[in-house]
Amino acid sequence: MRAIILSRNKNVNQLIYTELLLPQLKEGEILVQTKAIGINPIDLKTKNGKGIYPMLQEENPLILGWELSGVVTRSRSEKFDEGDEVFGLINFPGHGKTYAEYVACPASDLVKKPSNRSHFEAAATSLAALTAYQSLVHLGELKSGEKILIHAASGGVGHFAVQIAKHLGAYVVGTSSEKNREFVLSLGADKHLDYKTDALEKEHKDYDIVLDMVGGDTIDRSIPLIKKEGVLISIPSGKNDAVTDKANKNGIKGLKFTVQSDENDMKVIADYLQQGILKPHISKIVEFDAMEEAHAQIASGHTVGKVIVRL
Ligand SMILES: NC(=O)c1ccc[n+]([C@@H]2O[C@H](COP(=O)([O-])OP(=O)(O)OC[C@H]3O[C@@H](n4cnc5c(N)ncnc54)[C@H](OP(=O)(O)O)[C@@H]3O)[C@@H](O)[C@H]2O)c1
């Protein structure tokens, strides 16, 4: 099968196209023929020696990628049969290996793809959608009527977070630059704020929750806007405690977060996708041969919605 491995050359990690044998299945796994892969900032961070790279660097071959949609071609699980169309977040945080024509996946990480949605839409609605769902529902415990500020509301995680927060009955304010104002409002946000202006400071205060996908200066600007005993959820923090410490020192609860592959949460996501509660926005589809193009788009920091790779 064709696959893209991460190879270290003169201290620089590079994506290399290669031929590999089909993966062997363990009990409880299924072999999925990949139809679409979602690309995320964590792919680039890991490629560049950060993100999950320290955990994976001894793996050989090391294959990036964590979200996919595809067709089951062999099954060692009672959950799925050959021919089933499935999607999900594979082995996160761990070795996902979705940059390949075939992927051995724990059956528990996947759910059936809704028949009314394409493989592109399903692949798009995995890592970023789960991140939004798990952080808002499990961590933030967002409730109807609460006021939430979602930073980078036009991005992969943010555009799902706006839709989920609205579905849960929250009052949603989303940030992006001016060019994405209409997009953020089209997702259902009650208000849009341009982060390049001082609208953030001038407009709304007393947020119950701030969901941050940006970090740095955005954190300093957000902390004064959160009500006492409100919550700041930092999505890009990883293992770094700086943001949560800063929030806690300012009398609000600072929480950091890592998305996890999870069968039950994926069932909710699949249901939302099937019902149209979640509508993935795919701004770019690139061919498997053009993976660097997909990475360059994510590296811009200005992707709207999701970037998908087609196989
Ligand atoms: N902890 C976890 O488990 C987890 C899971 C998923 C993602 N993440 C992390 O979360 C971050 C976001 O991921 P993503 O997939 O949503 O990224 P993304 O899709 O690449 O985000 C791009 C969006 O960010 C907006 N943006 C850029 N700078 C901004 C600013 N200063 N204020 C507000 N919006 C801004 C852009 O809008 P404009 O073009 O209008 O500027 C663009 O639409 C990444 O660091 C990622 O690694 C962590």
The ligand as an ORCA input file, in Angstrom:
! r2SCAN-3c Opt
* xyz 0 1
  N      -5.662     19.997     22.989
  C      -6.159     19.292     21.978
  O      -6.509     18.113     22.123
  C      -6.319     19.976     20.634
  C      -7.211     19.467     19.705
  C      -7.393     20.165     18.496
  C      -6.666     21.308     18.247
  N      -5.762     21.750     19.157
  C      -4.989     22.981     18.919
  O      -5.904     24.071     18.858
  C      -5.433     25.052     17.946
  C      -6.501     25.369     16.923
  O      -6.741     24.249     16.075
  P      -7.667     24.412     14.776
  O      -7.664     23.121     14.055
  O      -8.970     25.028     15.123
  O      -6.785     25.515     13.977
  P      -7.040     26.208     12.567
  O      -8.222     25.591     11.899
  O      -5.747     26.208     11.826
  O      -7.404     27.733     12.988
  C      -7.436     28.663     11.967
  C      -8.364     29.815     12.325
  O      -7.813     30.598     13.389
  C      -8.233     31.943     13.208
  N      -7.314     32.811     13.920
  C      -5.976     32.974     13.688
  N      -5.454     33.831     14.576
  C      -6.466     34.220     15.393
  C      -6.557     35.098     16.526
  N      -5.489     35.748     17.002
  N      -7.760     35.236     17.131
  C      -8.855     34.584     16.675
  N      -8.835     33.755     15.606
  C      -7.650     33.570     14.983
  C      -8.211     32.126     11.723
  O      -9.137     33.136     11.363
  P      -8.644     34.424     10.481
  O      -8.095     33.860      9.186
  O      -9.896     35.205     10.325
  O      -7.546     35.083     11.293
  C      -8.573     30.744     11.162
  O      -9.902     30.626     10.683
  C      -4.129     24.479     17.367
  O      -3.051     24.961     18.136
  C      -4.282     22.991     17.585
  O      -3.060     22.290     17.640
  C      -5.558     21.109     20.352
*
